[in-house]
Amino acid sequence: MAVRRLFILLLISVALGFLANGRLYAQGKAKQAGSIRSAANSQRILIGEPFTFSLQVSYPPGNPPAPWPALPDSLAHFEQLGPVKMDSAIQEGLLTVTHTYKLTSFDSGHWVLPAVTARWGKKSILSDTIGIDVMTVPLQGNAYRDIHEIVEVEEKPFNWKLWTAVGLTVLLVSLGAWHYLKNRRKPRPQKPAYDSKLSPYDQAIQTLRTIRDAGYLEKGDARSHYTGMTDAFKIFLLRKFNLPVMAETTGEILLRMQDGKLDRDALSQLAAALRLADAAKFAKYPSEPAEGLKSLDDMESILKILNQQNPQA
């Protein structure tokens, strides 16, 4: 019995040794391959707003993936802005290489950045897909309130005194307004701001140079600087192309410019200038003078491109 028990213990020890060696071998094989991760700094953007997309590849030194994983040259609904930035570091014995892309989109909707494949020999690993919402106007939160049931209220008796007083007040105010409107002097008709003997292009350039000479930003008046710049651009579009853009938002204007009037680089430049103007006018963004002067330079370049499409208009 003692011999049999010793023999059984010996078999168990050998089996455990094989299992441990197999696990170590599998872990060693797993370490030969690496991993790939993808991330975006924002999954909800305004149309034309830039965002960053990063690919992070980790692998043992000396065993990089082949070929190197990268985004396709052509991405549906997305445009790449500028060169790819690369960074590397060694963490826990693995070399981690990060490629950062600057992207944007001029198509509103929900679009998906595809998964990227990294290969180590016969083993392939996919990164996550990332959904991006491209909006024409910013959303104010995503909370919704439940619909409440109909609540019956008690009917109150009609208040004759209150409504008699209200009626007399309305009557007196109406008579006073009628008397004022009847006897006031009619103002002389004024020409609209865009009624000029200059061409649309010359008038817009003249306005931008007047803004530059006024030095609003140096005086702390960013609102006058950017309001004048955007109004000059809108009046140019109205006079030259007969586009009713005076009351339109930045997103609506950018959508109009996608019909072939501007190429992708110029459209991205225009979006940056108009978004900066919105931030300075409505969010009280503390724009620097150099930043504001560059926006004027960019706007002059865009006006020149648009004017060349029909210089005689």
SULRA-V248455 format. One line per field, one symbol per residue. ss: DSSP state (H for helix, E for strand, L for the rest). phi: phi as a letter, one per 20 degrees, with the letter a starting at -180 (. if undefined). psi: psi as a letter, one per 20 degrees, with the letter a starting at -180 (. if undefined). A space follows every 50 residues. Layout:
ss = ???
phi = ???
psi = ???
This chain:
ss = LHHHHHHHHHHHHHHHHHHHHHHHHHHHHHHHLLEEEEEELLLEEELLLL EEEEEEEEEELLLLLLLLLLLLLLLLLLEELLLLEEEEEEELLEEEEEEE EEEELLLLEEEEELLLEEEELLEEEELLLEEEEEELLLLLLLLLLLLLLL LLLLLLLLLHHHHHHHHHHHHHHHHHHHHHHHHLLLLLLLLLLLLLLLLH HHHHHHHHHHHHHHLLHHHLLHHHHHHHHHHHHHHHHHHHHLLLLLLLLH HHHHHHLLLLLLLHHHHHHHHHHHHHHHHHHHLLLLLLHHHHHHHHHHHH HHHHHHHHLLLLL
phi = .fffffffffffffffffffffffffffffffecbcccbcfbdbcegnef bdccddddbfgncffcfffbfffddfmccednfeecbbbdclmdeddddd ddcbbddfpdcdfffdedccmeedcdffececeddecfeemcecdfeeff dfdffeffefffffffffffffffffffffffdffffffdfffeecfffg ffffffffffffffmgffendffffffffffffffffffedlefdfdeef fffffffeeofcfffffffffffffffffffdelfffegfffffffffff fffffffffbfef
psi = hhgghhhghgggggghgggghgghghhghhihrbrpqqqqipjoqqpipq rqpqpoppqppimqqprppqqqhoppjqpporrppqqqqppljqpopppp qorrqjoqaoqpprqppppncipppqrqqppppoqhqqqmrkpqqqpqqp ppqppqqpnhgghgggghgggggggggghghhiqppqppqqrhjnqiqqg ghggggghhggghhlghhjjmhghghghghhhgghghghgjlpmjhjqrg ghghhhijkihqrgghhhggggghggggghghjlpmpqghghhhhgghhh gghgghhihmhi.
